[in-house]
Amino acid sequence: MEHLIFTGVAQLVEHWSPKPGVGSSSLSARAKFKEMNLVNYIKDSFEELRNKVSWIPWEEAQKSTVVVAVFTILFALAVFLVDKVFQTGLGEYFKLF
């Protein structure tokens, strides 16, 4: 079944060439090649993340996460307070009219 799905997709995106022997040599072979490229790309990406990327220590990541969470909450509270001040101020201003 999987073979039929990838062959169908390859047929939909097939490029037909006026030159003999170019364009439709093997639909399923080209679809499998594209599938293998994607699989290899994903495998290589995980391999690079696992072995070639410098990660910070787990404890430092936890501390950084806490700092970001605290400042996010503080910023949200500051925005809330400014919004309330403007809401109250504008409400009182429009009551004058």
N, C-alpha and C positions, 0 to 999 in steps of 0.2 A: 504494500500500500504506500509506504513512504517513497518508494522509487517512482510510483505514478504521480505523486504530488509534486516532487521536484522536477520530473520530466514536464509536467503540465506548466509549471512556472517558467521553465526554460523555454518552452514553446511560445509562451506569451511575450517574452522579452527577446525573442530570437531576432537577430539581424540578418536579413536576407541580402546577399551580395550578388551582383550580376556576374561575377567571376566564377567559373566552374570550380567546384571543390572548396569554396570558401563560404562560411556562414552556417551550414547545416550539417557538419560532419557527424557529430554525435550529440544529440540533445542531452541524453542522460549522463554522458561522460562530462559534459560541461557543467551541468547542474551539480553533479557530485563534486567536481573540482571547486566550484564556488562554495559548496557546503564545507568541504575540507578546509578551504581558506578561512572561513568563519570559525570553524572549530579550532584550527591552529592559532588563529588570532587570539581567541579567548584563552586557550591554554598558555600561550606565550605571555599574555597580559597577567594572568595569575602567577606565572613563574617569575615575572619581573617584580610584581608586588611582593612576592614572598622573599626573593633573594637579592634584589638589586636596589630596593628602596630603603632609605635610612629612616627608621621609625623612632619616635621619641619613646622613652621608657613608659611603662604602663602607669606608674605613679604620677609622673609628670602630666600625662594625658588626663588623668582623673582630676588633678588639681586645676588644670587649664579649663576643663569642662565646668567645674564648680565656679571658677571666676567668671566665665562667660555667662553662666546661668544667673549669678548674682547681679551682674551688670545689666543683663537683659531685663530682669525684674525691676531694678532701679530705674532704668530708662522708661519702662512701661508705666511705672508709677509717676515719673516726671511728666510724661506726655498726658497721662490721665489728669493730673493736677492742673496743668496748663489748659487743657480742654475744659475742665470744670470752671476755672477762672473766667475764660472767655464766654462760656455758656451763661454763667451768672451775670457777668458784666453786660453782655449783649441783651440778656433778658431784661435787666433793670433799665437799660438804655431805651429799649423799645416800649417799655411800660410808660415812659414819659410822653409818648405820642398817642 
